[in-house]
């Protein structure tokens, strides 16, 4: 059973102080018009895709009751975990939804796509009317190299052509990884995988 909800604005505001990188930092990295951190057609260099050490893919100790193979997204930490046996997890740095677009819940991976097309939803078009209505998959596509679709929602775990948004909160609710990481995750994760989205780390 799929269950998800948008957090009240007040809850999101309370969490903002605890994020790894302030939203203002992310906003300063982009032209003002790219409010979702998307820049269609931009192809980052290899140097730009090199993540800061804290967001590089790594194996960490991780305590959870979830079964190995489960994906756990921690929005406030800006990390996605794939639970491994023996109290460990594979951790990826991610970008998350900006204020008002963060959510939590339990879903499953319902579909996978290599080099997905991008069709900005009506709400995004309303905010950014200059965006293309459709963009075929490939380098320069804001959806990046791979996408994992979350339940029946409009949200996805996907790549990005804006690697500097990893660790920030600029999206419309999707979770983004650099292309090398989404390709790695894509190869590990089958359709039907359980995904737990949390606002705060579980203690």
C-alpha positions in Angstrom: 0.0 0.0 0.0 1.4 3.4 -1.0 1.3 6.2 1.5 2.9 9.6 1.2 2.1 13.2 2.2 3.5 16.6 1.8 4.7 18.1 5.0 3.0 21.3 6.3 5.0 24.4 5.5 5.7 24.9 9.2 7.3 21.5 9.5 9.5 22.1 6.5 10.6 25.5 7.9 11.5 23.9 11.2 13.7 21.4 9.4 15.5 24.0 7.3 17.9 25.0 10.1 19.1 21.4 10.3 20.0 20.8 6.7 23.6 20.1 5.6 23.8 23.1 3.2 21.4 26.1 3.5 19.0 26.5 0.6 20.3 30.0 0.1 23.6 28.6 -0.8 22.0 26.5 -3.5 20.0 29.4 -4.9 23.2 31.5 -5.2 24.7 29.0 -7.6 22.1 29.4 -10.3 20.7 32.1 -12.5 17.5 33.3 -10.7 15.2 31.8 -13.4 16.3 28.3 -12.6 14.3 28.0 -9.4 14.2 24.2 -9.6 18.0 23.9 -10.1 17.4 22.7 -13.7 19.2 24.0 -16.7 18.0 22.1 -19.8 20.8 21.3 -22.3 23.7 21.9 -19.9 26.3 19.1 -20.0 28.6 19.2 -16.9 32.3 18.5 -17.1 34.0 15.6 -15.4 35.5 18.1 -12.8 32.0 19.4 -12.1 30.7 15.9 -11.4 33.4 15.3 -8.8 31.5 15.5 -5.5 32.7 16.9 -2.2 34.0 14.1 0.1 31.0 14.1 2.4 28.6 13.3 -0.5 30.7 10.7 -2.3 29.3 7.1 -2.4 30.6 5.1 0.5 29.8 2.2 2.8 28.8 3.2 6.4 27.7 1.6 9.6 23.9 1.9 9.7 21.4 0.7 12.3 17.9 -0.2 11.0 15.3 -2.8 11.2 14.7 -2.6 7.5 15.7 -5.6 5.4 18.8 -5.6 3.2 18.1 -4.1 -0.2 15.7 -1.5 1.2 16.3 2.2 0.1 16.0 4.8 2.9 16.0 8.4 1.9 16.9 10.9 4.7 15.9 14.3 3.4 17.4 16.3 6.3 20.7 14.5 6.0 20.8 14.7 2.1 21.6 11.0 1.9 20.1 7.9 0.3 21.0 4.6 1.9 20.7 1.1 0.5 20.6 -1.3 3.5 23.3 -4.0 3.4 23.7 -7.0 5.7 25.6 -6.9 9.0 24.6 -3.4 10.1 25.9 -1.5 7.1 24.5 0.6 4.2 25.7 2.0 1.0 25.3 5.8 1.2 24.9 8.2 -1.6 24.8 12.0 -1.5 21.5 13.4 -2.9 19.7 16.6 -3.7 16.1 16.9 -2.3 13.0 19.0 -2.6 13.1 22.6 -1.6 10.9 24.2 1.1 7.3 23.3 0.5 8.1 20.3 -1.8 9.5 17.9 0.8 7.5 14.8 1.7 7.8 11.5 3.5 6.2 8.1 3.2 6.5 4.5 2.1 6.6 3.6 -1.6 8.1 1.0 -4.0 10.1 1.3 -7.2 7.5 0.7 -9.9 9.6 1.3 -13.0 13.1 1.9 -14.2 14.3 3.9 -17.2 17.6 4.5 -18.8 18.2 8.1 -20.1 14.6 9.1 -19.4 12.7 11.8 -21.2 11.8 15.0 -19.3 8.3 16.4 -19.3 8.1 19.2 -16.8 4.8 19.0 -14.9 2.3 21.9 -15.3 3.2 23.3 -11.9 6.8 23.7 -13.0 5.8 25.2 -16.3 3.7 27.7 -14.5 6.7 28.8 -12.4 9.1 28.7 -15.3 7.1 29.2 -18.6 10.3 29.3 -20.7 11.1 25.6 -20.0 10.7 23.1 -22.8 7.4 21.1 -22.7 9.4 18.0 -23.6 13.0 17.0 -23.8 14.3 13.7 -25.0 16.6 11.7 -22.8 20.4 12.1 -23.2 23.3 14.3 -21.9 22.0 17.7 -20.9 18.7 16.3 -19.8 17.8 17.4 -16.2 16.6 13.8 -15.5 20.2 12.5 -16.0 21.2 9.0 -17.0 18.7 6.9 -15.1 15.4 7.2 -13.2 13.7 5.0 -10.6 9.9 5.8 -10.4 8.4 6.0 -6.9 5.0 4.3 -6.6 2.2 6.1 -8.4 3.5 9.5 -7.4 5.1 12.0 -9.8 8.4 11.7 -7.9 11.5 9.8 -9.0 15.1 9.1 -7.9 17.1 10.2 -10.9 20.3 11.6 -12.2 21.1 15.3 -12.9 23.0 17.5 -15.2 23.5 19.9 -12.3 25.9 17.9 -10.0 26.5 21.0 -7.8 22.9 20.6 -6.5 23.8 17.5 -4.6 23.5 18.3 -0.9 21.0 21.1 -1.5 17.2 21.5 -1.5 16.2 22.9 -4.9 14.0 20.3 -6.6 10.2 20.0 -6.9 10.2 16.9 -4.7 12.3 14.3 -6.6 15.6 13.0 -5.3 18.7 13.5 -7.5 22.1 11.9 -7.7 25.1 12.5 -9.9 25.0 10.3 -13.0 27.7 7.9 -11.9 25.8 7.3 -8.7 22.3 6.9 -10.2 23.8 4.4 -12.7 25.3 2.4 -9.8 22.0 2.5 -7.9 20.0 1.6 -11.0 22.1 -1.6 -11.5 21.6 -2.6 -7.8 17.9 -2.0 -7.4 15.1 -4.1 -8.9 11.6 -3.0 -9.6 9.5 -3.7 -6.4 12.2 -2.4 -4.0 10.8 -0.8 -0.8 11.7 2.9 -0.4 11.3 4.7 2.9 11.4 8.5 2.8 12.2 10.1 6.1 12.5 13.7 7.1 14.8 13.0 10.1 17.4 10.3 10.7 16.1 7.5 12.9 17.8 7.2 16.2 
